[in-house]
Amino acid sequence: MSTEPPVMQRIVTVANILTFARLVLLPVVIVGIATDNGWLAVGAMFAAWVTDLLDGRFARRMNQVETFGKALDSTVDFALIYCLFIAFYAAGRLATYQFAFLYMAMLSILSLQLFLTAIKRGDEVASTRLGKPTGALQYLYLLFLVVLEVLPENSTIDMAHHIYFNILALAIVANTVEIILLMARLSKAPAEPGVA
């Protein structure tokens, strides 16, 4: 007799509801950006950030850490980050070259995950040594862009923005190269037993 809780009870947890709340907040942030309502964007992004801080803590504290929750968290974060970068670009807040670097980051992460799926290792988390630091830099950059929606223009802030983006662009390029090298190495590796 199984003591495992029913599927819905494992999926509908406080942590997963907090994670899913970020998807509900995403269009609110986008509306704030698109309508030049900076405080709406900042408020919704702050709420999304709080849910990101809390979901994992609740899952661990309530002993509800599940594969589904981890996958949901990373998928929602991916959607949130790149949808908002697209919104910032569409609203004219990012230059084309900046968006190109950010889009390259998205494509490289997706390419690695699709590659792992193609070689029958799709249950592995797509990661590299530089993946987490680069992701953290992107998330902080996104928060910075949202905060810029309410800050007055200022040469010091512009300089900090320029320097930070250059650091982020270097991290994205380095992580993309690492992803390409990892895929090349994995494509030459012998297939695992039982893997077609």
Secondary structure, DSSP 8 states (H G I E B T S, - for coil): ---S--HHHHHS-HHHHHHHHHHHHHHHHHHHHHTT-HHHHHHHHHHHHHHHHHHHHHHHHTT---HHHHHHHHHHHHHHHHHHHHHHHHTT-S-HHHHHHHHHHHHHHHHHHHHHHHTT-TTS----TTHHHHHHHHHHHHHHHHHHTTS---HHHHHHHHHHHHHHHHHHHHHHHHHHHHHHHHHHS---TT--
